[in-house]
Amino acid sequence: MKNPTWPKAFAFIGLAIFGLVLALYATSVATAGVTARILGADKSGDWLTTGSALLTIGIAAAAVFGFLALTNIRALTRR
């Protein structure tokens, strides 16, 4: 992180987008969990819990890598 470069900044942007895609995917997993719970196919609610965990991880990853990308871009534009 001490030597910011444009490829590193773009890599962090890609990882932030990956985190958002993971969060989007997690909503479909959680929706399937709600449906399975209603239909009685998932009595313990494991799919809903998995979807919630993936959503939290995806949002956290997007926030962390987005911050790192913005920090790199800020350092590069101030040169």
PDB file of N, CA, C and O in Angstrom:
ATOM      1  N   MET A   1       0.812  -1.197   0.000  1.00  0.00           N
ATOM      2  CA  MET A   1       0.000   0.000   0.000  1.00  0.00           C
ATOM      3  C   MET A   1       0.856   1.262   0.000  1.00  0.00           C
ATOM      4  O   MET A   1       0.330   2.350  -0.234  1.00  0.00           O
ATOM      5  N   LYS A   2       2.142   1.152   0.251  1.00  0.00           N
ATOM      6  CA  LYS A   2       2.986   2.341   0.310  1.00  0.00           C
ATOM      7  C   LYS A   2       3.306   2.883  -1.070  1.00  0.00           C
ATOM      8  O   LYS A   2       3.686   4.046  -1.203  1.00  0.00           O
ATOM      9  N   ASN A   3       3.160   2.062  -2.097  1.00  0.00           N
ATOM     10  CA  ASN A   3       3.460   2.495  -3.454  1.00  0.00           C
ATOM     11  C   ASN A   3       2.204   2.335  -4.314  1.00  0.00           C
ATOM     12  O   ASN A   3       2.025   1.297  -4.951  1.00  0.00           O
ATOM     13  N   PRO A   4       1.323   3.363  -4.340  1.00  0.00           N
ATOM     14  CA  PRO A   4       0.092   3.216  -5.118  1.00  0.00           C
ATOM     15  C   PRO A   4       0.372   3.277  -6.623  1.00  0.00           C
ATOM     16  O   PRO A   4       1.155   4.103  -7.092  1.00  0.00           O
ATOM     17  N   THR A   5      -0.278   2.394  -7.353  1.00  0.00           N
ATOM     18  CA  THR A   5      -0.183   2.385  -8.812  1.00  0.00           C
ATOM     19  C   THR A   5      -1.593   2.255  -9.376  1.00  0.00           C
ATOM     20  O   THR A   5      -2.521   1.843  -8.680  1.00  0.00           O
ATOM     21  N   TRP A   6      -1.734   2.611 -10.636  1.00  0.00           N
ATOM     22  CA  TRP A   6      -3.055   2.504 -11.265  1.00  0.00           C
ATOM     23  C   TRP A   6      -3.523   1.054 -11.385  1.00  0.00           C
ATOM     24  O   TRP A   6      -4.702   0.794 -11.142  1.00  0.00           O
ATOM     25  N   PRO A   7      -2.663   0.094 -11.747  1.00  0.00           N
ATOM     26  CA  PRO A   7      -3.155  -1.285 -11.799  1.00  0.00           C
ATOM     27  C   PRO A   7      -3.660  -1.785 -10.439  1.00  0.00           C
ATOM     28  O   PRO A   7      -4.629  -2.540 -10.370  1.00  0.00           O
ATOM     29  N   LYS A   8      -3.002  -1.363  -9.373  1.00  0.00           N
ATOM     30  CA  LYS A   8      -3.451  -1.764  -8.038  1.00  0.00           C
ATOM     31  C   LYS A   8      -4.817  -1.136  -7.727  1.00  0.00           C
ATOM     32  O   LYS A   8      -5.685  -1.784  -7.142  1.00  0.00           O
ATOM     33  N   ALA A   9      -4.997   0.118  -8.117  1.00  0.00           N
ATOM     34  CA  ALA A   9      -6.276   0.795  -7.888  1.00  0.00           C
ATOM     35  C   ALA A   9      -7.400   0.102  -8.668  1.00  0.00           C
ATOM     36  O   ALA A   9      -8.498  -0.099  -8.149  1.00  0.00           O
ATOM     37  N   PHE A  10      -7.106  -0.257  -9.923  1.00  0.00           N
ATOM     38  CA  PHE A  10      -8.127  -0.945 -10.719  1.00  0.00           C
ATOM     39  C   PHE A  10      -8.415  -2.347 -10.189  1.00  0.00           C
ATOM     40  O   PHE A  10      -9.544  -2.828 -10.292  1.00  0.00           O
ATOM     41  N   ALA A  11      -7.410  -3.000  -9.627  1.00  0.00           N
ATOM     42  CA  ALA A  11      -7.631  -4.309  -9.015  1.00  0.00           C
ATOM     43  C   ALA A  11      -8.549  -4.185  -7.804  1.00  0.00           C
ATOM     44  O   ALA A  11      -9.425  -5.026  -7.599  1.00  0.00           O
ATOM     45  N   PHE A  12      -8.354  -3.142  -7.004  1.00  0.00           N
ATOM     46  CA  PHE A  12      -9.235  -2.935  -5.851  1.00  0.00           C
ATOM     47  C   PHE A  12     -10.655  -2.608  -6.295  1.00  0.00           C
ATOM     48  O   PHE A  12     -11.618  -3.023  -5.650  1.00  0.00           O
ATOM     49  N   ILE A  13     -10.790  -1.870  -7.385  1.00  0.00           N
ATOM     50  CA  ILE A  13     -12.134  -1.587  -7.914  1.00  0.00           C
ATOM     51  C   ILE A  13     -12.804  -2.887  -8.352  1.00  0.00           C
ATOM     52  O   ILE A  13     -13.991  -3.091  -8.097  1.00  0.00           O
ATOM     53  N   GLY A  14     -12.049  -3.762  -9.008  1.00  0.00           N
ATOM     54  CA  GLY A  14     -12.600  -5.058  -9.421  1.00  0.00           C
ATOM     55  C   GLY A  14     -13.013  -5.903  -8.237  1.00  0.00           C
ATOM     56  O   GLY A  14     -14.049  -6.566  -8.281  1.00  0.00           O
ATOM     57  N   LEU A  15     -12.222  -5.892  -7.182  1.00  0.00           N
ATOM     58  CA  LEU A  15     -12.584  -6.656  -5.989  1.00  0.00           C
ATOM     59  C   LEU A  15     -13.806  -6.057  -5.297  1.00  0.00           C
ATOM     60  O   LEU A  15     -14.612  -6.792  -4.725  1.00  0.00           O
ATOM     61  N   ALA A  16     -13.952  -4.741  -5.340  1.00  0.00           N
ATOM     62  CA  ALA A  16     -15.152  -4.114  -4.775  1.00  0.00           C
ATOM     63  C   ALA A  16     -16.391  -4.519  -5.564  1.00  0.00           C
ATOM     64  O   ALA A  16     -17.444  -4.781  -4.983  1.00  0.00           O
ATOM     65  N   ILE A  17     -16.265  -4.570  -6.883  1.00  0.00           N
ATOM     66  CA  ILE A  17     -17.390  -5.019  -7.721  1.00  0.00           C
ATOM     67  C   ILE A  17     -17.703  -6.480  -7.432  1.00  0.00           C
ATOM     68  O   ILE A  17     -18.869  -6.873  -7.402  1.00  0.00           O
ATOM     69  N   PHE A  18     -16.668  -7.285  -7.221  1.00  0.00           N
ATOM     70  CA  PHE A  18     -16.881  -8.687  -6.858  1.00  0.00           C
ATOM     71  C   PHE A  18     -17.660  -8.798  -5.543  1.00  0.00           C
ATOM     72  O   PHE A  18     -18.527  -9.661  -5.408  1.00  0.00           O
ATOM     73  N   GLY A  19     -17.355  -7.935  -4.579  1.00  0.00           N
ATOM     74  CA  GLY A  19     -18.100  -7.933  -3.324  1.00  0.00           C
ATOM     75  C   GLY A  19     -19.564  -7.580  -3.534  1.00  0.00           C
ATOM     76  O   GLY A  19     -20.442  -8.169  -2.903  1.00  0.00           O
ATOM     77  N   LEU A  20     -19.832  -6.621  -4.418  1.00  0.00           N
ATOM     78  CA  LEU A  20     -21.224  -6.271  -4.709  1.00  0.00           C
ATOM     79  C   LEU A  20     -21.958  -7.403  -5.417  1.00  0.00           C
ATOM     80  O   LEU A  20     -23.137  -7.640  -5.154  1.00  0.00           O
ATOM     81  N   VAL A  21     -21.270  -8.100  -6.308  1.00  0.00           N
ATOM     82  CA  VAL A  21     -21.879  -9.255  -6.987  1.00  0.00           C
ATOM     83  C   VAL A  21     -22.181 -10.357  -5.978  1.00  0.00           C
ATOM     84  O   VAL A  21     -23.223 -11.008  -6.059  1.00  0.00           O
ATOM     85  N   LEU A  22     -21.274 -10.567  -5.030  1.00  0.00           N
ATOM     86  CA  LEU A  22     -21.518 -11.552  -3.982  1.00  0.00           C
ATOM     87  C   LEU A  22     -22.731 -11.175  -3.144  1.00  0.00           C
ATOM     88  O   LEU A  22     -23.525 -12.043  -2.780  1.00  0.00           O
ATOM     89  N   ALA A  23     -22.884  -9.897  -2.835  1.00  0.00           N
ATOM     90  CA  ALA A  23     -24.048  -9.441  -2.080  1.00  0.00           C
ATOM     91  C   ALA A  23     -25.330  -9.638  -2.886  1.00  0.00           C
ATOM     92  O   ALA A  23     -26.363 -10.005  -2.326  1.00  0.00           O
ATOM     93  N   LEU A  24     -25.272  -9.397  -4.197  1.00  0.00           N
ATOM     94  CA  LEU A  24     -26.444  -9.608  -5.046  1.00  0.00           C
ATOM     95  C   LEU A  24     -26.813 -11.090  -5.103  1.00  0.00           C
ATOM     96  O   LEU A  24     -27.989 -11.448  -5.042  1.00  0.00           O
ATOM     97  N   TYR A  25     -25.804 -11.940  -5.218  1.00  0.00           N
ATOM     98  CA  TYR A  25     -26.046 -13.378  -5.222  1.00  0.00           C
ATOM     99  C   TYR A  25     -26.638 -13.832  -3.889  1.00  0.00           C
ATOM    100  O   TYR A  25     -27.486 -14.723  -3.854  1.00  0.00           O
ATOM    101  N   ALA A  26     -26.194 -13.225  -2.806  1.00  0.00           N
ATOM    102  CA  ALA A  26     -26.672 -13.613  -1.480  1.00  0.00           C
ATOM    103  C   ALA A  26     -28.152 -13.323  -1.305  1.00  0.00           C
ATOM    104  O   ALA A  26     -28.840 -14.038  -0.576  1.00  0.00           O
ATOM    105  N   THR A  27     -28.650 -12.287  -1.961  1.00  0.00           N
ATOM    106  CA  THR A  27     -30.085 -12.012  -1.845  1.00  0.00           C
ATOM    107  C   THR A  27     -30.915 -13.126  -2.472  1.00  0.00           C
ATOM    108  O   THR A  27     -31.986 -13.455  -1.963  1.00  0.00           O
ATOM    109  N   SER A  28     -30.440 -13.706  -3.559  1.00  0.00           N
ATOM    110  CA  SER A  28     -31.184 -14.821  -4.157  1.00  0.00           C
ATOM    111  C   SER A  28     -31.101 -16.066  -3.285  1.00  0.00           C
ATOM    112  O   SER A  28     -32.062 -16.832  -3.210  1.00  0.00           O
ATOM    113  N   VAL A  29     -29.961 -16.278  -2.621  1.00  0.00           N
ATOM    114  CA  VAL A  29     -29.842 -17.420  -1.707  1.00  0.00           C
ATOM    115  C   VAL A  29     -30.778 -17.235  -0.523  1.00  0.00           C
ATOM    116  O   VAL A  29     -31.438 -18.185  -0.102  1.00  0.00           O
ATOM    117  N   ALA A  30     -30.844 -16.025   0.019  1.00  0.00           N
ATOM    118  CA  ALA A  30     -31.732 -15.766   1.147  1.00  0.00           C
ATOM    119  C   ALA A  30     -33.199 -15.887   0.744  1.00  0.00           C
ATOM    120  O   ALA A  30     -34.015 -16.386   1.517  1.00  0.00           O
ATOM    121  N   THR A  31     -33.538 -15.429  -0.469  1.00  0.00           N
ATOM    122  CA  THR A  31     -34.910 -15.568  -0.953  1.00  0.00           C
ATOM    123  C   THR A  31     -35.283 -17.037  -1.124  1.00  0.00           C
ATOM    124  O   THR A  31     -36.397 -17.446  -0.796  1.00  0.00           O
ATOM    125  N   ALA A  32     -34.352 -17.816  -1.633  1.00  0.00           N
ATOM    126  CA  ALA A  32     -34.603 -19.255  -1.741  1.00  0.00           C
ATOM    127  C   ALA A  32     -34.762 -19.867  -0.359  1.00  0.00           C
ATOM    128  O   ALA A  32     -35.550 -20.797  -0.188  1.00  0.00           O
ATOM    129  N   GLY A  33     -34.031 -19.368   0.630  1.00  0.00           N
ATOM    130  CA  GLY A  33     -34.171 -19.864   1.989  1.00  0.00           C
ATOM    131  C   GLY A  33     -35.520 -19.557   2.577  1.00  0.00           C
ATOM    132  O   GLY A  33     -36.098 -20.393   3.271  1.00  0.00           O
ATOM    133  N   VAL A  34     -36.040 -18.369   2.314  1.00  0.00           N
ATOM    134  CA  VAL A  34     -37.376 -18.018   2.795  1.00  0.00           C
ATOM    135  C   VAL A  34     -38.422 -18.913   2.142  1.00  0.00           C
ATOM    136  O   VAL A  34     -39.338 -19.400   2.805  1.00  0.00           O
ATOM    137  N   THR A  35     -38.278 -19.124   0.842  1.00  0.00           N
ATOM    138  CA  THR A  35     -39.222 -19.984   0.120  1.00  0.00           C
ATOM    139  C   THR A  35     -39.152 -21.420   0.627  1.00  0.00           C
ATOM    140  O   THR A  35     -40.184 -22.061   0.827  1.00  0.00           O
ATOM    141  N   ALA A  36     -37.944 -21.923   0.835  1.00  0.00           N
ATOM    142  CA  ALA A  36     -37.795 -23.294   1.344  1.00  0.00           C
ATOM    143  C   ALA A  36     -38.375 -23.413   2.742  1.00  0.00           C
ATOM    144  O   ALA A  36     -38.945 -24.449   3.086  1.00  0.00           O
ATOM    145  N   ARG A  37     -38.242 -22.389   3.543  1.00  0.00           N
ATOM    146  CA  ARG A  37     -38.794 -22.421   4.896  1.00  0.00           C
ATOM    147  C   ARG A  37     -40.322 -22.437   4.842  1.00  0.00           C
ATOM    148  O   ARG A  37     -40.961 -23.165   5.602  1.00  0.00           O
ATOM    149  N   ILE A  38     -40.903 -21.644   3.955  1.00  0.00           N
ATOM    150  CA  ILE A  38     -42.362 -21.607   3.826  1.00  0.00           C
ATOM    151  C   ILE A  38     -42.891 -22.942   3.317  1.00  0.00           C
ATOM    152  O   ILE A  38     -43.915 -23.426   3.799  1.00  0.00           O
ATOM    153  N   LEU A  39     -42.205 -23.539   2.351  1.00  0.00           N
ATOM    154  CA  LEU A  39     -42.656 -24.808   1.777  1.00  0.00           C
ATOM    155  C   LEU A  39     -42.341 -25.999   2.672  1.00  0.00           C
ATOM    156  O   LEU A  39     -42.836 -27.101   2.433  1.00  0.00           O
ATOM    157  N   GLY A  40     -41.533 -25.792   3.687  1.00  0.00           N
ATOM    158  CA  GLY A  40     -41.199 -26.868   4.610  1.00  0.00           C
ATOM    159  C   GLY A  40     -40.020 -27.717   4.185  1.00  0.00           C
ATOM    160  O   GLY A  40     -39.763 -28.757   4.792  1.00  0.00           O
ATOM    161  N   ALA A  41     -39.303 -27.304   3.167  1.00  0.00           N
ATOM    162  CA  ALA A  41     -38.160 -28.084   2.692  1.00  0.00           C
ATOM    163  C   ALA A  41     -36.912 -27.840   3.543  1.00  0.00           C
ATOM    164  O   ALA A  41     -36.009 -28.677   3.570  1.00  0.00           O
ATOM    165  N   ASP A  42     -36.858 -26.715   4.229  1.00  0.00           N
ATOM    166  CA  ASP A  42     -35.702 -26.366   5.059  1.00  0.00           C
ATOM    167  C   ASP A  42     -36.212 -25.984   6.446  1.00  0.00           C
ATOM    168  O   ASP A  42     -36.482 -24.814   6.718  1.00  0.00           O
ATOM    169  N   LYS A  43     -36.338 -26.964   7.303  1.00  0.00           N
ATOM    170  CA  LYS A  43     -36.946 -26.730   8.609  1.00  0.00           C
ATOM    171  C   LYS A  43     -36.057 -25.935   9.560  1.00  0.00           C
ATOM    172  O   LYS A  43     -36.567 -25.245  10.443  1.00  0.00           O
ATOM    173  N   SER A  44     -34.747 -26.018   9.397  1.00  0.00           N
ATOM    174  CA  SER A  44     -33.849 -25.326  10.326  1.00  0.00           C
ATOM    175  C   SER A  44     -33.503 -23.906   9.870  1.00  0.00           C
ATOM    176  O   SER A  44     -32.950 -23.138  10.657  1.00  0.00           O
ATOM    177  N   GLY A  45     -33.805 -23.544   8.649  1.00  0.00           N
ATOM    178  CA  GLY A  45     -33.507 -22.209   8.145  1.00  0.00           C
ATOM    179  C   GLY A  45     -32.054 -21.989   7.774  1.00  0.00           C
ATOM    180  O   GLY A  45     -31.554 -20.867   7.854  1.00  0.00           O
ATOM    181  N   ASP A  46     -31.365 -23.064   7.365  1.00  0.00           N
ATOM    182  CA  ASP A  46     -29.944 -22.938   7.023  1.00  0.00           C
ATOM    183  C   ASP A  46     -29.705 -22.056   5.807  1.00  0.00           C
ATOM    184  O   ASP A  46     -28.725 -21.313   5.771  1.00  0.00           O
ATOM    185  N   TRP A  47     -30.586 -22.125   4.806  1.00  0.00           N
ATOM    186  CA  TRP A  47     -30.381 -21.328   3.597  1.00  0.00           C
ATOM    187  C   TRP A  47     -30.551 -19.841   3.879  1.00  0.00           C
ATOM    188  O   TRP A  47     -29.830 -19.015   3.319  1.00  0.00           O
ATOM    189  N   LEU A  48     -31.494 -19.499   4.739  1.00  0.00           N
ATOM    190  CA  LEU A  48     -31.672 -18.094   5.096  1.00  0.00           C
ATOM    191  C   LEU A  48     -30.453 -17.576   5.853  1.00  0.00           C
ATOM    192  O   LEU A  48     -30.006 -16.452   5.623  1.00  0.00           O
ATOM    193  N   THR A  49     -29.919 -18.391   6.749  1.00  0.00           N
ATOM    194  CA  THR A  49     -28.725 -18.003   7.500  1.00  0.00           C
ATOM    195  C   THR A  49     -27.523 -17.863   6.569  1.00  0.00           C
ATOM    196  O   THR A  49     -26.741 -16.922   6.703  1.00  0.00           O
ATOM    197  N   THR A  50     -27.374 -18.782   5.638  1.00  0.00           N
ATOM    198  CA  THR A  50     -26.270 -18.706   4.682  1.00  0.00           C
ATOM    199  C   THR A  50     -26.384 -17.461   3.810  1.00  0.00           C
ATOM    200  O   THR A  50     -25.389 -16.780   3.563  1.00  0.00           O
ATOM    201  N   GLY A  51     -27.584 -17.165   3.348  1.00  0.00           N
ATOM    202  CA  GLY A  51     -27.794 -15.956   2.543  1.00  0.00           C
ATOM    203  C   GLY A  51     -27.480 -14.691   3.316  1.00  0.00           C
ATOM    204  O   GLY A  51     -26.895 -13.757   2.769  1.00  0.00           O
ATOM    205  N   SER A  52     -27.862 -14.652   4.579  1.00  0.00           N
ATOM    206  CA  SER A  52     -27.567 -13.480   5.412  1.00  0.00           C
ATOM    207  C   SER A  52     -26.071 -13.320   5.633  1.00  0.00           C
ATOM    208  O   SER A  52     -25.552 -12.205   5.592  1.00  0.00           O
ATOM    209  N   ALA A  53     -25.383 -14.416   5.864  1.00  0.00           N
ATOM    210  CA  ALA A  53     -23.928 -14.351   6.063  1.00  0.00           C
ATOM    211  C   ALA A  53     -23.222 -13.905   4.788  1.00  0.00           C
ATOM    212  O   ALA A  53     -22.307 -13.084   4.845  1.00  0.00           O
ATOM    213  N   LEU A  54     -23.634 -14.433   3.647  1.00  0.00           N
ATOM    214  CA  LEU A  54     -23.022 -14.027   2.375  1.00  0.00           C
ATOM    215  C   LEU A  54     -23.288 -12.557   2.068  1.00  0.00           C
ATOM    216  O   LEU A  54     -22.426 -11.866   1.525  1.00  0.00           O
ATOM    217  N   LEU A  55     -24.471 -12.085   2.412  1.00  0.00           N
ATOM    218  CA  LEU A  55     -24.799 -10.678   2.199  1.00  0.00           C
ATOM    219  C   LEU A  55     -23.896  -9.782   3.036  1.00  0.00           C
ATOM    220  O   LEU A  55     -23.392  -8.771   2.546  1.00  0.00           O
ATOM    221  N   THR A  56     -23.692 -10.145   4.287  1.00  0.00           N
ATOM    222  CA  THR A  56     -22.821  -9.365   5.164  1.00  0.00           C
ATOM    223  C   THR A  56     -21.377  -9.369   4.663  1.00  0.00           C
ATOM    224  O   THR A  56     -20.717  -8.330   4.651  1.00  0.00           O
ATOM    225  N   ILE A  57     -20.893 -10.534   4.252  1.00  0.00           N
ATOM    226  CA  ILE A  57     -19.517 -10.634   3.749  1.00  0.00           C
ATOM    227  C   ILE A  57     -19.355  -9.847   2.458  1.00  0.00           C
ATOM    228  O   ILE A  57     -18.342  -9.172   2.274  1.00  0.00           O
ATOM    229  N   GLY A  58     -20.333  -9.920   1.560  1.00  0.00           N
ATOM    230  CA  GLY A  58     -20.257  -9.187   0.296  1.00  0.00           C
ATOM    231  C   GLY A  58     -20.232  -7.687   0.491  1.00  0.00           C
ATOM    232  O   GLY A  58     -19.454  -6.991  -0.162  1.00  0.00           O
ATOM    233  N   ILE A  59     -21.071  -7.176   1.381  1.00  0.00           N
ATOM    234  CA  ILE A  59     -21.102  -5.735   1.632  1.00  0.00           C
ATOM    235  C   ILE A  59     -19.808  -5.286   2.309  1.00  0.00           C
ATOM    236  O   ILE A  59     -19.268  -4.229   1.982  1.00  0.00           O
ATOM    237  N   ALA A  60     -19.316  -6.084   3.246  1.00  0.00           N
ATOM    238  CA  ALA A  60     -18.062  -5.737   3.915  1.00  0.00           C
ATOM    239  C   ALA A  60     -16.891  -5.737   2.936  1.00  0.00           C
ATOM    240  O   ALA A  60     -16.042  -4.847   2.986  1.00  0.00           O
ATOM    241  N   ALA A  61     -16.841  -6.715   2.059  1.00  0.00           N
ATOM    242  CA  ALA A  61     -15.762  -6.773   1.061  1.00  0.00           C
ATOM    243  C   ALA A  61     -15.835  -5.582   0.112  1.00  0.00           C
ATOM    244  O   ALA A  61     -14.810  -4.990  -0.226  1.00  0.00           O
ATOM    245  N   ALA A  62     -17.037  -5.233  -0.314  1.00  0.00           N
ATOM    246  CA  ALA A  62     -17.185  -4.081  -1.209  1.00  0.00           C
ATOM    247  C   ALA A  62     -16.748  -2.798  -0.514  1.00  0.00           C
ATOM    248  O   ALA A  62     -16.117  -1.941  -1.133  1.00  0.00           O
ATOM    249  N   ALA A  63     -17.076  -2.661   0.760  1.00  0.00           N
ATOM    250  CA  ALA A  63     -16.691  -1.455   1.492  1.00  0.00           C
ATOM    251  C   ALA A  63     -15.179  -1.367   1.675  1.00  0.00           C
ATOM    252  O   ALA A  63     -14.591  -0.305   1.470  1.00  0.00           O
ATOM    253  N   VAL A  64     -14.551  -2.465   2.058  1.00  0.00           N
ATOM    254  CA  VAL A  64     -13.108  -2.456   2.304  1.00  0.00           C
ATOM    255  C   VAL A  64     -12.337  -2.193   1.016  1.00  0.00           C
ATOM    256  O   VAL A  64     -11.465  -1.325   0.980  1.00  0.00           O
ATOM    257  N   PHE A  65     -12.649  -2.931  -0.031  1.00  0.00           N
ATOM    258  CA  PHE A  65     -11.898  -2.759  -1.271  1.00  0.00           C
ATOM    259  C   PHE A  65     -12.237  -1.447  -1.974  1.00  0.00           C
ATOM    260  O   PHE A  65     -11.391  -0.880  -2.666  1.00  0.00           O
ATOM    261  N   GLY A  66     -13.453  -0.966  -1.805  1.00  0.00           N
ATOM    262  CA  GLY A  66     -13.790   0.353  -2.325  1.00  0.00           C
ATOM    263  C   GLY A  66     -12.993   1.447  -1.635  1.00  0.00           C
ATOM    264  O   GLY A  66     -12.517   2.377  -2.286  1.00  0.00           O
ATOM    265  N   PHE A  67     -12.844   1.339  -0.313  1.00  0.00           N
ATOM    266  CA  PHE A  67     -12.038   2.296   0.425  1.00  0.00           C
ATOM    267  C   PHE A  67     -10.578   2.248  -0.019  1.00  0.00           C
ATOM    268  O   PHE A  67      -9.950   3.290  -0.207  1.00  0.00           O
ATOM    269  N   LEU A  68     -10.040   1.047  -0.186  1.00  0.00           N
ATOM    270  CA  LEU A  68      -8.654   0.922  -0.630  1.00  0.00           C
ATOM    271  C   LEU A  68      -8.459   1.500  -2.033  1.00  0.00           C
ATOM    272  O   LEU A  68      -7.438   2.127  -2.314  1.00  0.00           O
ATOM    273  N   ALA A  69      -9.438   1.287  -2.906  1.00  0.00           N
ATOM    274  CA  ALA A  69      -9.344   1.839  -4.258  1.00  0.00           C
ATOM    275  C   ALA A  69      -9.371   3.366  -4.225  1.00  0.00           C
ATOM    276  O   ALA A  69      -8.583   4.023  -4.906  1.00  0.00           O
ATOM    277  N   LEU A  70     -10.281   3.922  -3.431  1.00  0.00           N
ATOM    278  CA  LEU A  70     -10.356   5.381  -3.358  1.00  0.00           C
ATOM    279  C   LEU A  70      -9.108   5.982  -2.724  1.00  0.00           C
ATOM    280  O   LEU A  70      -8.669   7.062  -3.120  1.00  0.00           O
ATOM    281  N   THR A  71      -8.536   5.289  -1.743  1.00  0.00           N
ATOM    282  CA  THR A  71      -7.299   5.769  -1.130  1.00  0.00           C
ATOM    283  C   THR A  71      -6.157   5.768  -2.148  1.00  0.00           C
ATOM    284  O   THR A  71      -5.376   6.717  -2.209  1.00  0.00           O
ATOM    285  N   ASN A  72      -6.062   4.709  -2.939  1.00  0.00           N
ATOM    286  CA  ASN A  72      -5.026   4.649  -3.980  1.00  0.00           C
ATOM    287  C   ASN A  72      -5.224   5.726  -5.034  1.00  0.00           C
ATOM    288  O   ASN A  72      -4.262   6.379  -5.437  1.00  0.00           O
ATOM    289  N   ILE A  73      -6.445   5.918  -5.482  1.00  0.00           N
ATOM    290  CA  ILE A  73      -6.733   6.919  -6.507  1.00  0.00           C
ATOM    291  C   ILE A  73      -6.435   8.314  -5.980  1.00  0.00           C
ATOM    292  O   ILE A  73      -5.892   9.155  -6.696  1.00  0.00           O
ATOM    293  N   ARG A  74      -6.790   8.550  -4.729  1.00  0.00           N
ATOM    294  CA  ARG A  74      -6.504   9.856  -4.122  1.00  0.00           C
ATOM    295  C   ARG A  74      -5.002  10.127  -4.059  1.00  0.00           C
ATOM    296  O   ARG A  74      -4.547  11.233  -4.351  1.00  0.00           O
ATOM    297  N   ALA A  75      -4.249   9.118  -3.678  1.00  0.00           N
ATOM    298  CA  ALA A  75      -2.790   9.276  -3.606  1.00  0.00           C
ATOM    299  C   ALA A  75      -2.179   9.473  -4.999  1.00  0.00           C
ATOM    300  O   ALA A  75      -1.204  10.209  -5.153  1.00  0.00           O
ATOM    301  N   LEU A  76      -2.746   8.824  -5.998  1.00  0.00           N
ATOM    302  CA  LEU A  76      -2.206   8.954  -7.357  1.00  0.00           C
ATOM    303  C   LEU A  76      -2.531  10.314  -7.968  1.00  0.00           C
ATOM    304  O   LEU A  76      -1.722  10.863  -8.717  1.00  0.00           O
ATOM    305  N   THR A  77      -3.693  10.858  -7.661  1.00  0.00           N
ATOM    306  CA  THR A  77      -4.061  12.147  -8.249  1.00  0.00           C
ATOM    307  C   THR A  77      -3.401  13.313  -7.545  1.00  0.00           C
ATOM    308  O   THR A  77      -3.374  14.416  -8.090  1.00  0.00           O
ATOM    309  N   ARG A  78      -2.872  13.108  -6.356  1.00  0.00           N
ATOM    310  CA  ARG A  78      -2.194  14.190  -5.632  1.00  0.00           C
ATOM    311  C   ARG A  78      -0.726  14.309  -6.006  1.00  0.00           C
ATOM    312  O   ARG A  78      -0.055  15.237  -5.554  1.00  0.00           O
ATOM    313  N   ARG A  79      -0.213  13.402  -6.812  1.00  0.00           N
ATOM    314  CA  ARG A  79       1.195  13.458  -7.214  1.00  0.00           C
ATOM    315  C   ARG A  79       1.451  14.592  -8.146  1.00  0.00           C
ATOM    316  O   ARG A  79       2.585  14.787  -8.585  1.00  0.00           O
TER     317      ARG A  79
END
